[in-house]
Amino acid sequence: MSQSFLSHLTDTLAQIEAEGLYKRERLITSPQGGEITVGDRQVINLCANNYLGLADHPALIAAARDALEPKGFGMASVRFICGTQDIHRELEQRLARFLNKDDAILFAACFDANGGLFEPLLGPEDAIVSDALNHASIIDGIRLCKAKRYRYANSDMGDLEAQLKQARADGARHVMIATDGVFSMDGYLANLPEITRLARAYDAVVMVDDCHATGFMGPHGAGTPDHFGLDVDILTGTLGKALGGAIGGYIAGPQPVIDLLRQRARPYLFSNSLPPAIVAAGIEAIRLVEEGADLRAHLFDNARYWRAGLTDLGFDLLPGEHPIIPVMLGEAKLAQDMAARLFDEGVYVSGFFFPVVPRGQARIRTQMNAALTRAELDRALAAFAAAGKALGVI
């Protein structure tokens, strides 16, 4: 390879390191859970998207194992050639019923779902109005689409209306509003009541990425629309967080939307089908969510207890009602030092800093899950107290 190119990459990596922005991975040697093993240490895990604690749930493991012999290991094909088993359609239909939609379509991940959503549905005559803090997958999906792009300040409904007016004034044929249901760095919920009201007023379609809500937000666990008691047009989401924590994404919506995506969504047409074991476990995860609210109740009990404990210790938290509870620290190096000190105290967290969040807003994003016990939370609070005092945070 070109030595000048390699030198350029080396210099870039050195600059990332010098700015305190270098990301390092720890090797986990146990299943995902409330407590995990990293190397030879057992630590409390507060940074997984394992909201319902299903990542190592015996019922999901059994469902995946039981699917291997009758359905095989992998499909070795895309869906429309010879990659669709009966359980793929079963999972799609279960998702659609759970989310109160006509149908659903599976992808390898929600990043692929968002990447494949916009281009088949919208053309250069159309417009997309997108929240400024939307997930990278929405941003990338919009970039692949020829529709005109408008952006509104995060959750600023006045700015959203101004952008809708501008899109209509510019002659847009169809307009789609795109938003996260939950903004994952902050734990803030999108203002779906006002977004849907404005959509009706300006004849716009509403698309919501509900990755950080499906399975636990709302009285039925069906996400942010369920939480607010309303309907949105198109939902994207994942099996990789609350619904088992493995992999797999989906889009759910009206039948013509799903039918057209099957014909033209490139990540769907050109990626292997989800492995049968993952599909079977996904079906089981939906069953667990539908048949009981106890996990959701325990999750939010944990979130309230954890938020109150951190507040009493004097940490600077972002307000909210979601199980994402960010501890604000400001600088990237302090976030990394805090994460390292907490690991020494037996708590696994990660520092989040630029470019994941804006400069000067580095944080430890803690996340609650239903697998955590009160004793584990108390140990974690003690660790935060020790680390925070040692580093002068509290």
Protein Blocks (a to p, Z undefined) as FASTA:
>chain_A
ZZklmmmmmmmmmmmmmnopaccddddfbdcdfbdcehjaccddfkbcklnopmmgfklm
mmmmmmmmmnojbloiafklmmccfklmmmmmmmmmmnopabdcddfbfklmmmmmmmmm
pcfkbccdddfkbcfklmmmmmmpcbdcddddehiaklmmmmmmmmmmnopabdcddddf
bdfknopacdfklmmmmmmmnopacdddfklmgopgojkonajklmnopacfbdcddfkl
mnoopacddddddfklmmmmmmmmmklmmgccddfklmmmmmmmmmmmmmocklmmmmmm
mmmmmmmmmmmnopacdedjbfbdcddehiaklmmmmmmmmmmnopacdddddfkbcehi
accdddddfkbcfklmmmmmmmmmmmmmmnomZZ
